[in-house]
């Protein structure tokens, strides 16, 4: 029975597309007979895997609660560099323990964060060389937006060097272009379980039923982390001139206070609803209660999984051209694709859907068909398994 080791030692922890993608991949592989081991300092991912472990003992967890942040900020770069010899030694002995516990037969190692890519990768190769062990396949997955945290990072030279011995998987063609200087880079678009989005869901995703969805108005929805790069401010500005509509924004994040202030100052404030983070079941219900879904990312968004989920829910979508998923879509065929940071273009796109119901229905049909063909979970896992084997 093959074993997959998933590692994640993040700079910060929030539940989002990266976490959902990892869970989907792990669950599907487990159903195909894989043993899944999670080695992490991430409380969010650890919590989700504990839920999976209760359902199936094939999920194993190795927690490392006190762990230095990866070198992605000035301070963490300093601390990581100073502590790197100790981190290396820790990785060495911990990896040996995990390897021994799995009879020295790890099939593949799936690395999510920068720390282990830089320091664990050479350890794995050294183990295989000195102990004459079959080397597990090493996969680096890049979910994060590639920025100066990597391209201007002093550790970049090691990233490029070790990339010769691994396979780097990006979740979109756009993301892969940012790593043109590295080796062995491929793109595999995210996949989703389509059936879960076609279940009949009718209840409202908030406790206050009176303030929930006004059935006589158009309902515009957005699910995103409340951070500046997600462009929620652009959506709020674009909405001020939309007539007979309600806007529902779902998410948590450091930009929440600024967005609340922006909403209060908007002439459309009574029609803009900022909802707290929803459970997975509530998100399915949310999609069933909106008419248009928007992902207004203002900076490069590696994929945009929620757009695929909206497409699977047969909801027309609006996405900015900096989202990785837009590379696989055609404007006014599968979605409305607009420039980032452009409230006027976003307002125009929303009104276009409202004013063109027949064309909207055609887009919904095209998008649903494309989603089944291109963003299917089983097909995605098939591609990953090719690199794991």
RAMO-V542702 format. One record per pair of residues at least 24 apart in sequence whose ideal C-beta (glycine too) atoms are under 8 Angstrom apart, sorted by the first residue. I is the first residue (numbers start at 0). GAP is how many residues later the second one is. Records with the same first field share a line. If there is no record, write none. Layout:
I=GAP + GAP
//
This chain:
0=32 + 33 + 34
1=31 + 32 + 33 + 105 + 106 + 386 + 387
2=31 + 32 + 33 + 34 + 99 + 102 + 103 + 104
3=25 + 30 + 31 + 32 + 33 + 102 + 103 + 104 + 105 + 106 + 384
4=32 + 34 + 93 + 101 + 103 + 104 + 105 + 131
5=30 + 31 + 32 + 33 + 34 + 104 + 106
6=31 + 32 + 33 + 102 + 103 + 104 + 105 + 106 + 109 + 113
7=30 + 31 + 32 + 33 + 34 + 37 + 104 + 105
8=31 + 32 + 33 + 55 + 58 + 61 + 104 + 106 + 107
9=31 + 32 + 59 + 60 + 102 + 103
10=58 + 59 + 61 + 62 + 65 + 102
12=29 + 30 + 31 + 32
13=30 + 211 + 238 + 239
14=29 + 33 + 262
15=209
16=126 + 173 + 286 + 287 + 288 + 289
17=94 + 125 + 126
18=25 + 26 + 29
19=285
20=122 + 150 + 169 + 284
21=90
22=25 + 26 + 29
23=167 + 168 + 169 + 353
24=85 + 355 + 356 + 359
25=26 + 33
26=25
27=349 + 350 + 353
28=352 + 355 + 356
29=26 + 28 + 29
31=349 + 353
33=24 + 73
34=25 + 67
35=24
36=24 + 25 + 61 + 65
37=24
38=25 + 55 + 59
39=24
40=24 + 25 + 26
61=32 + 36
63=30
66=48
67=47
69=43 + 44 + 45
70=43 + 44 + 47 + 82 + 84
71=42 + 77 + 78 + 81
72=76
76=76 + 77 + 78
79=35
80=73 + 74
83=35
86=28 + 32
87=31 + 35
90=25 + 28 + 29 + 32
91=31
94=25 + 28 + 29 + 32
95=31
98=28 + 34
103=29
105=30
106=29 + 30 + 281 + 282
107=28 + 29 + 30 + 31 + 279 + 280 + 281
108=27 + 28 + 29 + 30
109=29 + 31 + 278
110=27 + 28 + 29 + 30
111=29 + 31
113=36 + 41 + 45
116=42 + 45 + 49
117=37 + 40 + 41 + 44
120=41 + 44 + 45
121=40
124=40
136=30 + 250 + 251 + 252
137=27 + 28 + 29
138=27 + 28 + 29 + 30 + 245 + 248 + 249
139=26 + 27 + 28 + 29
140=27 + 28 + 30
141=26 + 27 + 28 + 29 + 33 + 37 + 160
142=28 + 159 + 160
143=158
144=30 + 84 + 154 + 155 + 156 + 157
145=29 + 32 + 33 + 154
146=153
150=27
166=220
168=215 + 218
169=132
170=131 + 132 + 153
171=130 + 131 + 152 + 153 + 155 + 156
172=151 + 154 + 155
173=126 + 128 + 148 + 149 + 150 + 152 + 153
174=125 + 127 + 128 + 149
177=122
185=201
187=192 + 195 + 196
188=114 + 135 + 136 + 139 + 185 + 186 + 191
189=113 + 115 + 118 + 135 + 185 + 190
190=117 + 184 + 185 + 186 + 187 + 188 + 189 + 190
191=113 + 116 + 117 + 120 + 179 + 183 + 184 + 185
192=184
193=118 + 177 + 178 + 182 + 183
195=88
196=87 + 90 + 112 + 115 + 116
197=114 + 115
198=85
199=88
200=83 + 84 + 86 + 87 + 88
201=83 + 86
202=82
203=81 + 85
204=45 + 70 + 73 + 77 + 78 + 80 + 81 + 84
205=67 + 69
210=62
211=77
212=33 + 35 + 76 + 77
213=32
215=28
216=27 + 28 + 29 + 54
217=24 + 26 + 27 + 28 + 73 + 74 + 136
218=26 + 27 + 29 + 70 + 71 + 72 + 73
219=25 + 26 + 27 + 28 + 70 + 71 + 72 + 73 + 74 + 130
220=26 + 27 + 28 + 29 + 65 + 66 + 68 + 69 + 71 + 72 + 73 + 89 + 94
221=25 + 26 + 27 + 28 + 29 + 71 + 72 + 73 + 74
222=27 + 28 + 55 + 60 + 63 + 70 + 83
223=25 + 26 + 27 + 71 + 73 + 82
224=26 + 27 + 28
225=25 + 26 + 27 + 28 + 29 + 30 + 33
226=26 + 27 + 28
227=27 + 70
228=68 + 69 + 70 + 72
229=25 + 65 + 66 + 67 + 68 + 71
230=65 + 66 + 67 + 68 + 89 + 109 + 110
231=27 + 64
232=25 + 26 + 29
233=62 + 64 + 106 + 107 + 108 + 109 + 112
234=59 + 61 + 111
235=26 + 27 + 30 + 36
236=25 + 29 + 106
237=58 + 105 + 106 + 108 + 109 + 112
238=27 + 29 + 32 + 33 + 108 + 111
239=26 + 27 + 28
240=106
241=26 + 105 + 108 + 109
244=26 + 105 + 109
245=25 + 26 + 27
246=24 + 25 + 26
247=25 + 27 + 38 + 42
248=24 + 25 + 26
249=25 + 26 + 27 + 28 + 33 + 36
250=24 + 26
251=24 + 25
282=26
283=29
286=26 + 28
287=25
289=25
290=24 + 25 + 62
291=24 + 25 + 26 + 58 + 61 + 62
292=24 + 25
293=24 + 25 + 52 + 56
294=24 + 25 + 28
295=24 + 44 + 50
296=25 + 26 + 43
297=24 + 42 + 43
298=41
299=24
306=28
307=63 + 67
310=24 + 56 + 57 + 59 + 60 + 64
311=56 + 59 + 60 + 63
313=50 + 54
314=49
315=37 + 44 + 47 + 48 + 51
316=50
317=28 + 31 + 32 + 35
327=42 + 46 + 47
328=38 + 41
331=27 + 31
332=30 + 33
333=29 + 32 + 33 + 36
334=28 + 32
335=27
//
